[in-house]
Amino acid sequence: MARPSDLPLDATLADVGEFGLISRLVELFGTDERVLIGPGDDAAVVRVKRGHVVVSTDVMVEGRHFRRDWASAEDVGHRAAAQNLSDINAMGGSATHLTIGLAAPADLPASWALGFARGFAAECESVGATVIGGDLTRAAEVVVAVTVLGECTQAPLVRSGARPGDVLALTGRQGWAAGGLAVLGRGFRSPRALVEAYRRPQPPYGAGREAAEAGATSLIDISDGLLAEAGHLATASGVAIDVRSGAFDLPEPLLAVGAALGADPLQFVLGGGDDHALLGTFPDAASLPEGWLVIGEVREGSGVTVDGGEHDGPTGWTHF
């Protein structure tokens, strides 16, 4: 069987064929001892020794969630894996296995699909997770659907546990990907640090489990925007949340983009997503694990405010 590197550079998916591509993808993803049945049957089977099984699914659509002229195939693979792995992280769990559905035009270069797979596999490998199967079909544009399985060795963290008096805290980069998206949208490629943050997020893997062990009362992944996700926590918990704008130390690249675009760099932090930072509530500041920053508080009432008042800027991405 030809190795992925042996494919002609101009080979398309139509040239390679569905099962020809599947055979090459299986070579890239490997397996582990928890896989009882891997790719090749109607479904995969994995062993679960203890705790809880956690499952999440996400979809990425070309032109809406990514552009091939803004990011390489490997970048898109990293992003697709990261957004799913982060969902398990936000439950206080650890990702173990994933399946991928890939829909693509017949004239998509096969090298793009394999590059995507390499990036996806590398991101999964960084947390010890394994790709165990998936599906391929034709579509007018590239669509990626991923299901991730994980496990929690303690009670999963949910969005509905925040209580008045809790502190609101953040861990991970926030606003960097939004800054990178703004730069790309204007046709630029710098500051490079922000563009790379958009192309390849760096979720704080493991921080969800640490938060659970530290007694966090609620937790959420910031995929659509900090204020939007804070709103989900507030609604699910039946509380009000106030965010302190002065709590954020804005990095120099965000300040530079704000100045260049005539935008308030704080808006990238408050309304930006795709960094996959974690937002959580804790009983008090003393209970925070290392690397968490207090950015607000939980109060009686409902809704989200900034510095005690309504926020008149963007709060995050909406899909419809």
N, C-alpha and C positions, 0 to 999 in steps of 0.2 A: 504493500500500500504506500502511495506517495505521502511523504511527510508534508505538513502545511507549508514549509519553506520551499518545497519542490513545485508548488503551483506556479504556473506562468503568471507574471505580474498583471497581465491584462485579462486573466480568467474572470468570468462573471459567475453569479449563482446559477444561471442557466447552464453554463458550461460544466460546472462541478456537479450539479444535481443535488436534490434534497439529501439523499442518503450518503452521497459522497462528502457533502459538507458535514453531516452529522458524524460520520466516522472520524473526520479530522478534529471536530470539536471535542469528541470524547477523549482523544489523545491529549488535548490541552487541559482538561479539567481534572483528571485523575479520580481517586477515590480515597476512602479511609475505612477503618475497622468498624465504624458504626453503620455502614451501608450493607444491608442484607441483600437487596436487589437494586441494582443501579440502572443506567440507561439501557433500553432494549426491550422492556416489557411495557404493559399498559400504564403502570405506575411504579414509582420507587418505594422501597420499604426501608426504613431506618429503625435501629434499635433505640429505645429510650430506657435508661436505667432507673432514673428517679426524677422527682421534681415535676415541672409542668412543661407541656409542649406549647410553644408560642408561634403563631403563624401570621404572616402579613403579605399582602400583594400590592405592587405598584405598577403603573404603566407609564412609559415615556413615548411621546409621539414626535417624530421629526418635524421641525418647523414650529413646534409649540414648546417643547421642553429642551430641545437641543438643535443645533445647526451644524452640519458637517463641515461648513467653511469656517466655523468658529472653534472647533475642537477636533482633535484627531479621533480615529476609531478607538484607540486605546483609552483616550480621555473619556469618551462616552461610556466605555465599558466600566471604567472606575466609578463614574458618576452613577450609573445604573445600579451597580452593586452597593455603593455607599448609601444611597437613599433607602435601600431595603435593609441593610445591616443596621442602620441607625434606628429603624423602627423597633428592632428587637432590643437594641441598647436602651431605648426609651422605656421599655417595660421592665428594666432591671435584669434582662436576660442576656444570654450569649447565643449568637447565631451558629447553627451547625450545618444546615444543608439548604440548597437553593435549586429551583428549576427556572428555566428561561423559555419564554415564547418569543420567537423572532419572526416578524412579518416584514418582507422587503420586496422591492421591485426586482424583476428577473435580471435587469442589467446592472444591479449593484455589484461592484467589484467584490469577488470572493475574498480578496485580501482585506477589504474593510471588515467583513464579518469575522474573519480570523483575528484581525487586530482588536476588534471589539471584545472577542472572547479572551484574548490575552490580558487586556486591561481588567476585565471582569474577574478572571481567575486570580490575578495578582491581588486585587482588592480583597477578595474572599480569603485568600491565603493569609493575608495580614491579620485576620482574626481567627484563623483555624477552621474556616467553613469550607464546605465542598459542594460543587455543582453536581447534581445527580440525575439530571434529565431535562427535558423540555420539548419544544415543538417548533417546526418551521413551516411557513406558508408564504404565499405571494400577496403583496399589497402595493398600493400606489406610492406609499412612502414607508420609511423604516418605522416600525412600531416594536417596542420592547415591553414585554410583560414578564414580571419576575415575582415568584412566590418564594418567600424565605421561611424556614422553620428554625426555631430556636428553643432553648430550654431555660427555665428559671429554677434555681435551687431553693428560692424563697418565694413568698407570695409576690406575684407580679405587681409592679407599680402601675397605678392607673391615674386618670386625669381627675377623678372625682373625690380625692382625699384631702384637698386643701382646706385649712381651717382658719378662721379669723385669728390674727395674732402670729401666724406663720410668716417667715421671711420668704421673699421671692429671690431665687438665685440662678445664675447662669454659669455654664462651663463650655469651653470651646470658642473658636473664632466666630464672630457674628458681624455681619455687614460686609465682609470681604467679597463674597461671591456676588452680592448685589452691586458692589462697586465695580467688579470685573464685568458684569453684565452691562452696566451703564457705559463703560468704556467701549466694549465691543459694539454696542448699539450705535455709538457715534463713529464707528469705523476706525478706532484706534486699537493698539495692542499694548499699551503701557498705561499705568505702572504694571509691570509684568507680574508682580506679586499678587495683584488683585485678579488679573486675567487667569493666572494659574490656579488661584483659589476657586474661581468659577469652574474651570475645566476639571479640576480634581479636588473635591472637598476633602477635608481632614476631620471627620467626626471624632469626638472624644471617646473612642471605643473603650469599653470597660467602666466608664464613668457612671453608667446607669446602675450597674451592679453595686458599685461603691456607694452610690446615693441610697440604694435600698438598704444596704447594710448600715448606713449612717442614720437611718430613720426618716428618710424623705417621706412626705405625706402625699405628694403627687409629682408626676413627671411627664414631659412631652418633648418630642423632637421638633426643632424649629426648621420646618421645610418650606413653609409659606410666608413666614414673617413673625417677628418676635411678638408684636402686639396682637396679631391674629391668633397666635398660639396661646398667648396669655388669656385671650378671650375664651378659648376652648376650655382652659383650666377653670376660669371663673364660672362659665356656664355649667360645666359638669359638676363642679363642687358647690354651686349655689352661693358664691361669695363675690366680693369685689376685689379687684387687684389694682394697686397703684404702682406705677413704674417711675423711678427717679432718674431723670435724664442726666443728672450730674454724676451718676455712678459710673458712667462709661468713660474709659480712657481711650479716646479716639486715636488709632494708629496713624502714622504719618502718611501712608499711601491713601487712606480715606480722606485725610485733610487735603492732600494734593488734588485728588479727583474732584472733591467738592469745590475747590477754588477754580479748577479748570472748567468745570461744567456749570458754575454758578449755582450749585446745589448745597443744601445743608448736609454735611456728611453724617450727622446724627440720624437722618432719615434712612440711610442705608442700614443702620443698625436696628432702628425701630421697625422698619417695614420690610427689610430684606430677608430672603430665605436662601435655601440651597447650601448653606454652610453646614447644616445639620448639627448645630450646637444643641445642648440640652437645657431646658428651662424647667425648674422644679421649685417646690415649696418644702420648707423644713421648719421644725418647731422653733428653732432659734439659730442665730449666726454661729454659736459655739458648736453646733452639730454638723456644720458643713465639712465635707471632705476637702482635702487639698486641691486647689485649682478652681474652686467655685467662688463666684463674686456675688455679693448681695446687691440686687438692683431694684428692690422694691419690697412691698409688704402686702399681706392679705388682710382684708377688712370685711366687716359686715356690709351687706348690700349686694349689688350686682354690677357687672360691666367692668371696663378697664379704663383707667385714667392715667395721665402722665403729669407728674408733679401736682396731683390733686385736681386737675382739670381735664376737659375733653381735648383730645388730640385732633388737630385739623389736617394732618398729613396722612400719607398712605399707611395702612396697617399691615399690608401683606398681599400676597397673590390670591386671586380668586379664579377658579377654573371655568366658571360659566357666567 
